[in-house]
Structures are given as structure tokens and as C-alpha cells.
Amino acid sequence: MSDGSGAPSVKIAEVQRLATALAARVRYAQLVGRPVYETQIAALVGAARLMDEEKAPWPPMVEEVLTELARSIEGAVTVAADPPEEP
């Protein structure tokens, strides 16, 4: 993966930086009640997968936001899967 020039590590560092910036935007949107767009989530997931492939750690903000998003999605699926109560 590395040709000795250090290029892959520089590219991964840039992915980590950009993913952190996007995660911060998502967090801000959550805090002020703005929508979080599917494209933002997809970009964060894609960056996380790339970091995993390169065995690079996720920045703390990225991990926190993705974990929180996963919990909210799981909660929404659980609520939607529960049958409605009969009156």
C-alpha cells in the first residue's frame, strides 16, 4: 500500500481531518435541530470504511457521531418494528 513516499499516510490524515470536520457539522446540526442529510451520513460511513481498510484509527469526533447515529437508527427501527398497541 505504501510506496515509501509517505503519500498514503498523508492521504489518510486528510481523510481523518475532513471526516472530523464533517462529523462536527453533523453534531452542530443535531444540536441546533437542523436536518442531518443522508449524503453526510454516507460520506462519514465511507470515510470510516476507508480508515478501516487502511487500519487507521477513527478520530474521536467521527466515532462519537457515527455511534450516536447508529443508536438513533437502531432506535427508530425498533420503534417502527413494534406493533401498535390495541385500544
PyMOL Python script that loads the backbone (N, CA, C, O; Angstrom):
from pymol import cmd

cmd.read_pdbstr("""\
ATOM      1  N   MET A   1       0.811  -1.196   0.000  1.00  0.00           N
ATOM      2  CA  MET A   1       0.000   0.000   0.000  1.00  0.00           C
ATOM      3  C   MET A   1       0.850   1.255   0.000  1.00  0.00           C
ATOM      4  O   MET A   1       0.495   2.252  -0.628  1.00  0.00           O
ATOM      5  N   SER A   2       1.947   1.209   0.687  1.00  0.00           N
ATOM      6  CA  SER A   2       2.807   2.380   0.746  1.00  0.00           C
ATOM      7  C   SER A   2       3.993   2.193  -0.188  1.00  0.00           C
ATOM      8  O   SER A   2       4.586   1.115  -0.235  1.00  0.00           O
ATOM      9  N   ASP A   3       4.342   3.244  -0.935  1.00  0.00           N
ATOM     10  CA  ASP A   3       5.483   3.175  -1.834  1.00  0.00           C
ATOM     11  C   ASP A   3       6.728   3.779  -1.201  1.00  0.00           C
ATOM     12  O   ASP A   3       7.733   4.000  -1.878  1.00  0.00           O
ATOM     13  N   GLY A   4       6.659   4.045   0.096  1.00  0.00           N
ATOM     14  CA  GLY A   4       7.793   4.611   0.800  1.00  0.00           C
ATOM     15  C   GLY A   4       7.819   6.124   0.798  1.00  0.00           C
ATOM     16  O   GLY A   4       8.650   6.734   1.472  1.00  0.00           O
ATOM     17  N   SER A   5       6.912   6.739   0.042  1.00  0.00           N
ATOM     18  CA  SER A   5       6.912   8.203  -0.049  1.00  0.00           C
ATOM     19  C   SER A   5       6.109   8.855   1.070  1.00  0.00           C
ATOM     20  O   SER A   5       6.196  10.065   1.278  1.00  0.00           O
ATOM     21  N   GLY A   6       5.334   8.058   1.785  1.00  0.00           N
ATOM     22  CA  GLY A   6       4.504   8.621   2.844  1.00  0.00           C
ATOM     23  C   GLY A   6       3.176   9.140   2.336  1.00  0.00           C
ATOM     24  O   GLY A   6       2.377   9.662   3.113  1.00  0.00           O
ATOM     25  N   ALA A   7       2.924   9.004   1.025  1.00  0.00           N
ATOM     26  CA  ALA A   7       1.696   9.532   0.435  1.00  0.00           C
ATOM     27  C   ALA A   7       0.435   8.924   1.042  1.00  0.00           C
ATOM     28  O   ALA A   7      -0.489   9.669   1.371  1.00  0.00           O
ATOM     29  N   PRO A   8       0.355   7.585   1.208  1.00  0.00           N
ATOM     30  CA  PRO A   8      -0.878   7.043   1.796  1.00  0.00           C
ATOM     31  C   PRO A   8      -1.168   7.607   3.180  1.00  0.00           C
ATOM     32  O   PRO A   8      -2.325   7.890   3.490  1.00  0.00           O
ATOM     33  N   SER A   9      -0.150   7.780   4.023  1.00  0.00           N
ATOM     34  CA  SER A   9      -0.410   8.303   5.361  1.00  0.00           C
ATOM     35  C   SER A   9      -0.865   9.754   5.305  1.00  0.00           C
ATOM     36  O   SER A   9      -1.673  10.186   6.127  1.00  0.00           O
ATOM     37  N   VAL A  10      -0.351  10.504   4.342  1.00  0.00           N
ATOM     38  CA  VAL A  10      -0.790  11.894   4.176  1.00  0.00           C
ATOM     39  C   VAL A  10      -2.248  11.920   3.720  1.00  0.00           C
ATOM     40  O   VAL A  10      -3.036  12.741   4.190  1.00  0.00           O
ATOM     41  N   LYS A  11      -2.600  11.026   2.809  1.00  0.00           N
ATOM     42  CA  LYS A  11      -3.980  10.974   2.318  1.00  0.00           C
ATOM     43  C   LYS A  11      -4.941  10.539   3.417  1.00  0.00           C
ATOM     44  O   LYS A  11      -6.030  11.098   3.545  1.00  0.00           O
ATOM     45  N   ILE A  12      -4.550   9.558   4.203  1.00  0.00           N
ATOM     46  CA  ILE A  12      -5.407   9.113   5.311  1.00  0.00           C
ATOM     47  C   ILE A  12      -5.551  10.225   6.338  1.00  0.00           C
ATOM     48  O   ILE A  12      -6.635  10.421   6.888  1.00  0.00           O
ATOM     49  N   ALA A  13      -4.484  10.946   6.601  1.00  0.00           N
ATOM     50  CA  ALA A  13      -4.569  12.074   7.536  1.00  0.00           C
ATOM     51  C   ALA A  13      -5.566  13.109   7.020  1.00  0.00           C
ATOM     52  O   ALA A  13      -6.299  13.711   7.805  1.00  0.00           O
ATOM     53  N   GLU A  14      -5.596  13.317   5.714  1.00  0.00           N
ATOM     54  CA  GLU A  14      -6.553  14.269   5.133  1.00  0.00           C
ATOM     55  C   GLU A  14      -7.975  13.717   5.252  1.00  0.00           C
ATOM     56  O   GLU A  14      -8.905  14.468   5.545  1.00  0.00           O
ATOM     57  N   VAL A  15      -8.149  12.426   5.029  1.00  0.00           N
ATOM     58  CA  VAL A  15      -9.469  11.805   5.206  1.00  0.00           C
ATOM     59  C   VAL A  15      -9.921  11.967   6.657  1.00  0.00           C
ATOM     60  O   VAL A  15     -11.078  12.302   6.912  1.00  0.00           O
ATOM     61  N   GLN A  16      -9.019  11.732   7.600  1.00  0.00           N
ATOM     62  CA  GLN A  16      -9.356  11.889   9.012  1.00  0.00           C
ATOM     63  C   GLN A  16      -9.743  13.332   9.325  1.00  0.00           C
ATOM     64  O   GLN A  16     -10.702  13.573  10.057  1.00  0.00           O
ATOM     65  N   ARG A  17      -9.005  14.283   8.778  1.00  0.00           N
ATOM     66  CA  ARG A  17      -9.291  15.704   9.015  1.00  0.00           C
ATOM     67  C   ARG A  17     -10.657  16.085   8.452  1.00  0.00           C
ATOM     68  O   ARG A  17     -11.457  16.734   9.126  1.00  0.00           O
ATOM     69  N   LEU A  18     -10.915  15.676   7.209  1.00  0.00           N
ATOM     70  CA  LEU A  18     -12.190  16.020   6.580  1.00  0.00           C
ATOM     71  C   LEU A  18     -13.362  15.312   7.265  1.00  0.00           C
ATOM     72  O   LEU A  18     -14.433  15.898   7.426  1.00  0.00           O
ATOM     73  N   ALA A  19     -13.162  14.066   7.663  1.00  0.00           N
ATOM     74  CA  ALA A  19     -14.218  13.332   8.366  1.00  0.00           C
ATOM     75  C   ALA A  19     -14.533  13.996   9.706  1.00  0.00           C
ATOM     76  O   ALA A  19     -15.692  14.070  10.116  1.00  0.00           O
ATOM     77  N   THR A  20     -13.498  14.472  10.377  1.00  0.00           N
ATOM     78  CA  THR A  20     -13.706  15.172  11.649  1.00  0.00           C
ATOM     79  C   THR A  20     -14.505  16.453  11.427  1.00  0.00           C
ATOM     80  O   THR A  20     -15.408  16.767  12.202  1.00  0.00           O
ATOM     81  N   ALA A  21     -14.172  17.190  10.374  1.00  0.00           N
ATOM     82  CA  ALA A  21     -14.902  18.429  10.072  1.00  0.00           C
ATOM     83  C   ALA A  21     -16.364  18.125   9.752  1.00  0.00           C
ATOM     84  O   ALA A  21     -17.260  18.837  10.205  1.00  0.00           O
ATOM     85  N   LEU A  22     -16.605  17.081   8.981  1.00  0.00           N
ATOM     86  CA  LEU A  22     -17.979  16.704   8.656  1.00  0.00           C
ATOM     87  C   LEU A  22     -18.729  16.237   9.898  1.00  0.00           C
ATOM     88  O   LEU A  22     -19.892  16.587  10.095  1.00  0.00           O
ATOM     89  N   ALA A  23     -18.065  15.453  10.727  1.00  0.00           N
ATOM     90  CA  ALA A  23     -18.703  14.989  11.969  1.00  0.00           C
ATOM     91  C   ALA A  23     -19.074  16.182  12.852  1.00  0.00           C
ATOM     92  O   ALA A  23     -20.129  16.179  13.487  1.00  0.00           O
ATOM     93  N   ALA A  24     -18.223  17.189  12.895  1.00  0.00           N
ATOM     94  CA  ALA A  24     -18.521  18.387  13.688  1.00  0.00           C
ATOM     95  C   ALA A  24     -19.743  19.115  13.126  1.00  0.00           C
ATOM     96  O   ALA A  24     -20.561  19.633  13.885  1.00  0.00           O
ATOM     97  N   ARG A  25     -19.865  19.153  11.803  1.00  0.00           N
ATOM     98  CA  ARG A  25     -21.040  19.791  11.184  1.00  0.00           C
ATOM     99  C   ARG A  25     -22.314  19.020  11.510  1.00  0.00           C
ATOM    100  O   ARG A  25     -23.357  19.609  11.795  1.00  0.00           O
ATOM    101  N   VAL A  26     -22.212  17.688  11.465  1.00  0.00           N
ATOM    102  CA  VAL A  26     -23.366  16.850  11.795  1.00  0.00           C
ATOM    103  C   VAL A  26     -23.768  17.076  13.248  1.00  0.00           C
ATOM    104  O   VAL A  26     -24.950  17.227  13.557  1.00  0.00           O
ATOM    105  N   ARG A  27     -22.778  17.099  14.137  1.00  0.00           N
ATOM    106  CA  ARG A  27     -23.055  17.324  15.556  1.00  0.00           C
ATOM    107  C   ARG A  27     -23.724  18.675  15.759  1.00  0.00           C
ATOM    108  O   ARG A  27     -24.689  18.778  16.518  1.00  0.00           O
ATOM    109  N   TYR A  28     -23.227  19.716  15.091  1.00  0.00           N
ATOM    110  CA  TYR A  28     -23.821  21.046  15.210  1.00  0.00           C
ATOM    111  C   TYR A  28     -25.271  21.026  14.719  1.00  0.00           C
ATOM    112  O   TYR A  28     -26.154  21.599  15.358  1.00  0.00           O
ATOM    113  N   ALA A  29     -25.511  20.367  13.589  1.00  0.00           N
ATOM    114  CA  ALA A  29     -26.875  20.281  13.059  1.00  0.00           C
ATOM    115  C   ALA A  29     -27.799  19.607  14.071  1.00  0.00           C
ATOM    116  O   ALA A  29     -28.936  20.037  14.266  1.00  0.00           O
ATOM    117  N   GLN A  30     -27.307  18.556  14.709  1.00  0.00           N
ATOM    118  CA  GLN A  30     -28.109  17.867  15.724  1.00  0.00           C
ATOM    119  C   GLN A  30     -28.426  18.796  16.893  1.00  0.00           C
ATOM    120  O   GLN A  30     -29.551  18.822  17.390  1.00  0.00           O
ATOM    121  N   LEU A  31     -27.429  19.552  17.321  1.00  0.00           N
ATOM    122  CA  LEU A  31     -27.606  20.419  18.484  1.00  0.00           C
ATOM    123  C   LEU A  31     -28.596  21.556  18.231  1.00  0.00           C
ATOM    124  O   LEU A  31     -29.334  21.948  19.134  1.00  0.00           O
ATOM    125  N   VAL A  32     -28.612  22.082  17.011  1.00  0.00           N
ATOM    126  CA  VAL A  32     -29.499  23.215  16.718  1.00  0.00           C
ATOM    127  C   VAL A  32     -30.787  22.791  16.021  1.00  0.00           C
ATOM    128  O   VAL A  32     -31.576  23.633  15.593  1.00  0.00           O
ATOM    129  N   GLY A  33     -30.994  21.484  15.909  1.00  0.00           N
ATOM    130  CA  GLY A  33     -32.246  20.988  15.351  1.00  0.00           C
ATOM    131  C   GLY A  33     -32.344  21.058  13.843  1.00  0.00           C
ATOM    132  O   GLY A  33     -33.447  21.050  13.296  1.00  0.00           O
ATOM    133  N   ARG A  34     -31.225  21.125  13.165  1.00  0.00           N
ATOM    134  CA  ARG A  34     -31.236  21.112  11.701  1.00  0.00           C
ATOM    135  C   ARG A  34     -31.167  19.672  11.216  1.00  0.00           C
ATOM    136  O   ARG A  34     -30.742  18.782  11.952  1.00  0.00           O
ATOM    137  N   PRO A  35     -31.589  19.444   9.967  1.00  0.00           N
ATOM    138  CA  PRO A  35     -31.558  18.068   9.462  1.00  0.00           C
ATOM    139  C   PRO A  35     -30.131  17.573   9.225  1.00  0.00           C
ATOM    140  O   PRO A  35     -29.231  18.349   8.904  1.00  0.00           O
ATOM    141  N   VAL A  36     -29.952  16.280   9.388  1.00  0.00           N
ATOM    142  CA  VAL A  36     -28.706  15.615   9.016  1.00  0.00           C
ATOM    143  C   VAL A  36     -29.048  14.856   7.741  1.00  0.00           C
ATOM    144  O   VAL A  36     -29.955  14.025   7.730  1.00  0.00           O
ATOM    145  N   TYR A  37     -28.325  15.143   6.678  1.00  0.00           N
ATOM    146  CA  TYR A  37     -28.640  14.584   5.375  1.00  0.00           C
ATOM    147  C   TYR A  37     -28.006  13.212   5.166  1.00  0.00           C
ATOM    148  O   TYR A  37     -26.926  12.921   5.680  1.00  0.00           O
ATOM    149  N   GLU A  38     -28.705  12.383   4.401  1.00  0.00           N
ATOM    150  CA  GLU A  38     -28.199  11.037   4.102  1.00  0.00           C
ATOM    151  C   GLU A  38     -26.821  11.090   3.456  1.00  0.00           C
ATOM    152  O   GLU A  38     -25.987  10.219   3.706  1.00  0.00           O
ATOM    153  N   THR A  39     -26.575  12.093   2.633  1.00  0.00           N
ATOM    154  CA  THR A  39     -25.269  12.205   1.980  1.00  0.00           C
ATOM    155  C   THR A  39     -24.158  12.439   3.003  1.00  0.00           C
ATOM    156  O   THR A  39     -23.037  11.963   2.825  1.00  0.00           O
ATOM    157  N   GLN A  40     -24.468  13.168   4.066  1.00  0.00           N
ATOM    158  CA  GLN A  40     -23.475  13.390   5.118  1.00  0.00           C
ATOM    159  C   GLN A  40     -23.171  12.084   5.846  1.00  0.00           C
ATOM    160  O   GLN A  40     -22.014  11.768   6.122  1.00  0.00           O
ATOM    161  N   ILE A  41     -24.214  11.340   6.149  1.00  0.00           N
ATOM    162  CA  ILE A  41     -24.026  10.066   6.836  1.00  0.00           C
ATOM    163  C   ILE A  41     -23.239   9.114   5.935  1.00  0.00           C
ATOM    164  O   ILE A  41     -22.310   8.447   6.390  1.00  0.00           O
ATOM    165  N   ALA A  42     -23.615   9.054   4.660  1.00  0.00           N
ATOM    166  CA  ALA A  42     -22.919   8.171   3.720  1.00  0.00           C
ATOM    167  C   ALA A  42     -21.445   8.551   3.599  1.00  0.00           C
ATOM    168  O   ALA A  42     -20.584   7.675   3.513  1.00  0.00           O
ATOM    169  N   ALA A  43     -21.151   9.841   3.592  1.00  0.00           N
ATOM    170  CA  ALA A  43     -19.762  10.283   3.499  1.00  0.00           C
ATOM    171  C   ALA A  43     -18.975   9.888   4.744  1.00  0.00           C
ATOM    172  O   ALA A  43     -17.826   9.457   4.641  1.00  0.00           O
ATOM    173  N   LEU A  44     -19.585  10.033   5.914  1.00  0.00           N
ATOM    174  CA  LEU A  44     -18.912   9.619   7.149  1.00  0.00           C
ATOM    175  C   LEU A  44     -18.671   8.113   7.178  1.00  0.00           C
ATOM    176  O   LEU A  44     -17.593   7.664   7.567  1.00  0.00           O
ATOM    177  N   VAL A  45     -19.662   7.338   6.771  1.00  0.00           N
ATOM    178  CA  VAL A  45     -19.514   5.886   6.746  1.00  0.00           C
ATOM    179  C   VAL A  45     -18.429   5.493   5.741  1.00  0.00           C
ATOM    180  O   VAL A  45     -17.605   4.622   6.019  1.00  0.00           O
ATOM    181  N   GLY A  46     -18.434   6.132   4.586  1.00  0.00           N
ATOM    182  CA  GLY A  46     -17.409   5.848   3.584  1.00  0.00           C
ATOM    183  C   GLY A  46     -16.011   6.154   4.087  1.00  0.00           C
ATOM    184  O   GLY A  46     -15.076   5.386   3.859  1.00  0.00           O
ATOM    185  N   ALA A  47     -15.871   7.278   4.771  1.00  0.00           N
ATOM    186  CA  ALA A  47     -14.565   7.646   5.339  1.00  0.00           C
ATOM    187  C   ALA A  47     -14.147   6.644   6.408  1.00  0.00           C
ATOM    188  O   ALA A  47     -12.978   6.265   6.492  1.00  0.00           O
ATOM    189  N   ALA A  48     -15.102   6.219   7.218  1.00  0.00           N
ATOM    190  CA  ALA A  48     -14.796   5.235   8.272  1.00  0.00           C
ATOM    191  C   ALA A  48     -14.346   3.908   7.654  1.00  0.00           C
ATOM    192  O   ALA A  48     -13.413   3.271   8.144  1.00  0.00           O
ATOM    193  N   ARG A  49     -15.010   3.506   6.588  1.00  0.00           N
ATOM    194  CA  ARG A  49     -14.613   2.258   5.911  1.00  0.00           C
ATOM    195  C   ARG A  49     -13.210   2.382   5.328  1.00  0.00           C
ATOM    196  O   ARG A  49     -12.408   1.454   5.428  1.00  0.00           O
ATOM    197  N   LEU A  50     -12.919   3.516   4.725  1.00  0.00           N
ATOM    198  CA  LEU A  50     -11.586   3.735   4.170  1.00  0.00           C
ATOM    199  C   LEU A  50     -10.528   3.685   5.271  1.00  0.00           C
ATOM    200  O   LEU A  50      -9.473   3.074   5.102  1.00  0.00           O
ATOM    201  N   MET A  51     -10.820   4.330   6.394  1.00  0.00           N
ATOM    202  CA  MET A  51      -9.872   4.289   7.514  1.00  0.00           C
ATOM    203  C   MET A  51      -9.684   2.863   8.017  1.00  0.00           C
ATOM    204  O   MET A  51      -8.570   2.460   8.352  1.00  0.00           O
ATOM    205  N   ASP A  52     -10.778   2.098   8.071  1.00  0.00           N
ATOM    206  CA  ASP A  52     -10.671   0.695   8.483  1.00  0.00           C
ATOM    207  C   ASP A  52      -9.789  -0.094   7.522  1.00  0.00           C
ATOM    208  O   ASP A  52      -8.934  -0.870   7.949  1.00  0.00           O
ATOM    209  N   GLU A  53     -10.002   0.109   6.218  1.00  0.00           N
ATOM    210  CA  GLU A  53      -9.202  -0.597   5.210  1.00  0.00           C
ATOM    211  C   GLU A  53      -7.716  -0.290   5.355  1.00  0.00           C
ATOM    212  O   GLU A  53      -6.868  -1.158   5.146  1.00  0.00           O
ATOM    213  N   GLU A  54      -7.415   0.942   5.712  1.00  0.00           N
ATOM    214  CA  GLU A  54      -6.020   1.366   5.862  1.00  0.00           C
ATOM    215  C   GLU A  54      -5.502   1.160   7.286  1.00  0.00           C
ATOM    216  O   GLU A  54      -4.378   1.538   7.618  1.00  0.00           O
ATOM    217  N   LYS A  55      -6.355   0.547   8.121  1.00  0.00           N
ATOM    218  CA  LYS A  55      -6.005   0.293   9.534  1.00  0.00           C
ATOM    219  C   LYS A  55      -5.610   1.585  10.265  1.00  0.00           C
ATOM    220  O   LYS A  55      -4.696   1.609  11.089  1.00  0.00           O
ATOM    221  N   ALA A  56      -6.331   2.644   9.928  1.00  0.00           N
ATOM    222  CA  ALA A  56      -6.117   3.948  10.570  1.00  0.00           C
ATOM    223  C   ALA A  56      -7.233   4.156  11.591  1.00  0.00           C
ATOM    224  O   ALA A  56      -8.376   3.769  11.349  1.00  0.00           O
ATOM    225  N   PRO A  57      -6.907   4.759  12.718  1.00  0.00           N
ATOM    226  CA  PRO A  57      -7.940   4.978  13.742  1.00  0.00           C
ATOM    227  C   PRO A  57      -8.947   6.042  13.307  1.00  0.00           C
ATOM    228  O   PRO A  57      -8.623   6.972  12.569  1.00  0.00           O
ATOM    229  N   TRP A  58     -10.171   5.872  13.789  1.00  0.00           N
ATOM    230  CA  TRP A  58     -11.185   6.899  13.575  1.00  0.00           C
ATOM    231  C   TRP A  58     -10.907   8.042  14.542  1.00  0.00           C
ATOM    232  O   TRP A  58     -10.604   7.799  15.710  1.00  0.00           O
ATOM    233  N   PRO A  59     -11.004   9.269  14.081  1.00  0.00           N
ATOM    234  CA  PRO A  59     -10.906  10.389  15.022  1.00  0.00           C
ATOM    235  C   PRO A  59     -12.060  10.307  16.034  1.00  0.00           C
ATOM    236  O   PRO A  59     -13.147   9.838  15.696  1.00  0.00           O
ATOM    237  N   PRO A  60     -11.825  10.761  17.267  1.00  0.00           N
ATOM    238  CA  PRO A  60     -12.856  10.656  18.318  1.00  0.00           C
ATOM    239  C   PRO A  60     -14.211  11.247  17.923  1.00  0.00           C
ATOM    240  O   PRO A  60     -15.247  10.652  18.219  1.00  0.00           O
ATOM    241  N   MET A  61     -14.222  12.395  17.268  1.00  0.00           N
ATOM    242  CA  MET A  61     -15.490  13.019  16.885  1.00  0.00           C
ATOM    243  C   MET A  61     -16.238  12.152  15.876  1.00  0.00           C
ATOM    244  O   MET A  61     -17.462  12.040  15.944  1.00  0.00           O
ATOM    245  N   VAL A  62     -15.522  11.544  14.951  1.00  0.00           N
ATOM    246  CA  VAL A  62     -16.140  10.674  13.952  1.00  0.00           C
ATOM    247  C   VAL A  62     -16.755   9.458  14.638  1.00  0.00           C
ATOM    248  O   VAL A  62     -17.895   9.088  14.356  1.00  0.00           O
ATOM    249  N   GLU A  63     -16.005   8.847  15.526  1.00  0.00           N
ATOM    250  CA  GLU A  63     -16.504   7.681  16.248  1.00  0.00           C
ATOM    251  C   GLU A  63     -17.746   8.030  17.070  1.00  0.00           C
ATOM    252  O   GLU A  63     -18.723   7.281  17.082  1.00  0.00           O
ATOM    253  N   GLU A  64     -17.698   9.158  17.747  1.00  0.00           N
ATOM    254  CA  GLU A  64     -18.820   9.586  18.590  1.00  0.00           C
ATOM    255  C   GLU A  64     -20.081   9.820  17.762  1.00  0.00           C
ATOM    256  O   GLU A  64     -21.160   9.352  18.124  1.00  0.00           O
ATOM    257  N   VAL A  65     -19.945  10.542  16.656  1.00  0.00           N
ATOM    258  CA  VAL A  65     -21.109  10.872  15.824  1.00  0.00           C
ATOM    259  C   VAL A  65     -21.668   9.612  15.162  1.00  0.00           C
ATOM    260  O   VAL A  65     -22.884   9.421  15.136  1.00  0.00           O
ATOM    261  N   LEU A  66     -20.802   8.752  14.628  1.00  0.00           N
ATOM    262  CA  LEU A  66     -21.290   7.528  13.984  1.00  0.00           C
ATOM    263  C   LEU A  66     -21.959   6.599  14.993  1.00  0.00           C
ATOM    264  O   LEU A  66     -22.970   5.969  14.680  1.00  0.00           O
ATOM    265  N   THR A  67     -21.407   6.511  16.188  1.00  0.00           N
ATOM    266  CA  THR A  67     -22.016   5.676  17.226  1.00  0.00           C
ATOM    267  C   THR A  67     -23.397   6.211  17.593  1.00  0.00           C
ATOM    268  O   THR A  67     -24.351   5.447  17.737  1.00  0.00           O
ATOM    269  N   GLU A  68     -23.491   7.517  17.739  1.00  0.00           N
ATOM    270  CA  GLU A  68     -24.773   8.139  18.087  1.00  0.00           C
ATOM    271  C   GLU A  68     -25.793   7.958  16.960  1.00  0.00           C
ATOM    272  O   GLU A  68     -26.962   7.667  17.218  1.00  0.00           O
ATOM    273  N   LEU A  69     -25.350   8.131  15.709  1.00  0.00           N
ATOM    274  CA  LEU A  69     -26.254   7.939  14.574  1.00  0.00           C
ATOM    275  C   LEU A  69     -26.741   6.494  14.511  1.00  0.00           C
ATOM    276  O   LEU A  69     -27.917   6.244  14.246  1.00  0.00           O
ATOM    277  N   ALA A  70     -25.840   5.544  14.754  1.00  0.00           N
ATOM    278  CA  ALA A  70     -26.224   4.130  14.731  1.00  0.00           C
ATOM    279  C   ALA A  70     -27.264   3.842  15.809  1.00  0.00           C
ATOM    280  O   ALA A  70     -28.228   3.115  15.571  1.00  0.00           O
ATOM    281  N   ARG A  71     -27.068   4.410  16.986  1.00  0.00           N
ATOM    282  CA  ARG A  71     -28.042   4.203  18.071  1.00  0.00           C
ATOM    283  C   ARG A  71     -29.400   4.788  17.708  1.00  0.00           C
ATOM    284  O   ARG A  71     -30.432   4.171  17.975  1.00  0.00           O
ATOM    285  N   SER A  72     -29.409   5.965  17.107  1.00  0.00           N
ATOM    286  CA  SER A  72     -30.691   6.590  16.761  1.00  0.00           C
ATOM    287  C   SER A  72     -31.384   5.816  15.645  1.00  0.00           C
ATOM    288  O   SER A  72     -32.610   5.709  15.636  1.00  0.00           O
ATOM    289  N   ILE A  73     -30.610   5.276  14.705  1.00  0.00           N
ATOM    290  CA  ILE A  73     -31.199   4.470  13.631  1.00  0.00           C
ATOM    291  C   ILE A  73     -31.750   3.173  14.207  1.00  0.00           C
ATOM    292  O   ILE A  73     -32.855   2.762  13.851  1.00  0.00           O
ATOM    293  N   GLU A  74     -31.002   2.526  15.090  1.00  0.00           N
ATOM    294  CA  GLU A  74     -31.481   1.299  15.727  1.00  0.00           C
ATOM    295  C   GLU A  74     -32.748   1.570  16.520  1.00  0.00           C
ATOM    296  O   GLU A  74     -33.676   0.761  16.501  1.00  0.00           O
ATOM    297  N   GLY A  75     -32.796   2.694  17.214  1.00  0.00           N
ATOM    298  CA  GLY A  75     -33.983   3.059  17.983  1.00  0.00           C
ATOM    299  C   GLY A  75     -35.183   3.288  17.091  1.00  0.00           C
ATOM    300  O   GLY A  75     -36.298   2.891  17.428  1.00  0.00           O
ATOM    301  N   ALA A  76     -34.962   3.927  15.953  1.00  0.00           N
ATOM    302  CA  ALA A  76     -36.051   4.194  15.020  1.00  0.00           C
ATOM    303  C   ALA A  76     -36.570   2.896  14.415  1.00  0.00           C
ATOM    304  O   ALA A  76     -37.776   2.731  14.232  1.00  0.00           O
ATOM    305  N   VAL A  77     -35.671   1.983  14.109  1.00  0.00           N
ATOM    306  CA  VAL A  77     -36.078   0.688  13.547  1.00  0.00           C
ATOM    307  C   VAL A  77     -36.843  -0.110  14.585  1.00  0.00           C
ATOM    308  O   VAL A  77     -37.844  -0.749  14.258  1.00  0.00           O
ATOM    309  N   THR A  78     -36.387  -0.086  15.838  1.00  0.00           N
ATOM    310  CA  THR A  78     -37.064  -0.806  16.905  1.00  0.00           C
ATOM    311  C   THR A  78     -38.461  -0.251  17.112  1.00  0.00           C
ATOM    312  O   THR A  78     -39.416  -1.017  17.244  1.00  0.00           O
ATOM    313  N   VAL A  79     -38.596   1.070  17.141  1.00  0.00           N
ATOM    314  CA  VAL A  79     -39.898   1.691  17.329  1.00  0.00           C
ATOM    315  C   VAL A  79     -40.814   1.362  16.157  1.00  0.00           C
ATOM    316  O   VAL A  79     -41.987   1.053  16.362  1.00  0.00           O
ATOM    317  N   ALA A  80     -40.294   1.424  14.929  1.00  0.00           N
ATOM    318  CA  ALA A  80     -41.103   1.127  13.762  1.00  0.00           C
ATOM    319  C   ALA A  80     -41.504  -0.344  13.708  1.00  0.00           C
ATOM    320  O   ALA A  80     -42.555  -0.681  13.163  1.00  0.00           O
ATOM    321  N   ALA A  81     -40.676  -1.220  14.267  1.00  0.00           N
ATOM    322  CA  ALA A  81     -40.954  -2.654  14.227  1.00  0.00           C
ATOM    323  C   ALA A  81     -41.954  -3.080  15.302  1.00  0.00           C
ATOM    324  O   ALA A  81     -42.585  -4.130  15.181  1.00  0.00           O
ATOM    325  N   ASP A  82     -42.098  -2.272  16.347  1.00  0.00           N
ATOM    326  CA  ASP A  82     -43.036  -2.620  17.412  1.00  0.00           C
ATOM    327  C   ASP A  82     -44.465  -2.501  16.893  1.00  0.00           C
ATOM    328  O   ASP A  82     -44.816  -1.496  16.276  1.00  0.00           O
ATOM    329  N   PRO A  83     -45.293  -3.517  17.136  1.00  0.00           N
ATOM    330  CA  PRO A  83     -46.685  -3.417  16.674  1.00  0.00           C
ATOM    331  C   PRO A  83     -47.427  -2.370  17.508  1.00  0.00           C
ATOM    332  O   PRO A  83     -47.147  -2.212  18.696  1.00  0.00           O
ATOM    333  N   PRO A  84     -48.351  -1.672  16.904  1.00  0.00           N
ATOM    334  CA  PRO A  84     -49.122  -0.678  17.662  1.00  0.00           C
ATOM    335  C   PRO A  84     -49.985  -1.363  18.714  1.00  0.00           C
ATOM    336  O   PRO A  84     -50.486  -2.468  18.506  1.00  0.00           O
ATOM    337  N   GLU A  85     -50.147  -0.692  19.834  1.00  0.00           N
ATOM    338  CA  GLU A  85     -50.977  -1.227  20.905  1.00  0.00           C
ATOM    339  C   GLU A  85     -52.449  -1.071  20.533  1.00  0.00           C
ATOM    340  O   GLU A  85     -52.864  -0.077  19.938  1.00  0.00           O
ATOM    341  N   GLU A  86     -53.214  -2.081  20.904  1.00  0.00           N
ATOM    342  CA  GLU A  86     -54.646  -2.004  20.622  1.00  0.00           C
ATOM    343  C   GLU A  86     -55.319  -1.163  21.709  1.00  0.00           C
ATOM    344  O   GLU A  86     -54.939  -1.235  22.878  1.00  0.00           O
ATOM    345  N   PRO A  87     -56.318  -0.367  21.322  1.00  0.00           N
ATOM    346  CA  PRO A  87     -57.011   0.485  22.303  1.00  0.00           C
ATOM    347  C   PRO A  87     -57.845  -0.288  23.279  1.00  0.00           C
ATOM    348  O   PRO A  87     -58.478   0.302  24.154  1.00  0.00           O
TER     349      PRO A  87
END
""", "prot")
cmd.dss("prot")
cmd.show_as("cartoon", "prot")
cmd.util.cbc("prot")
cmd.orient("prot")
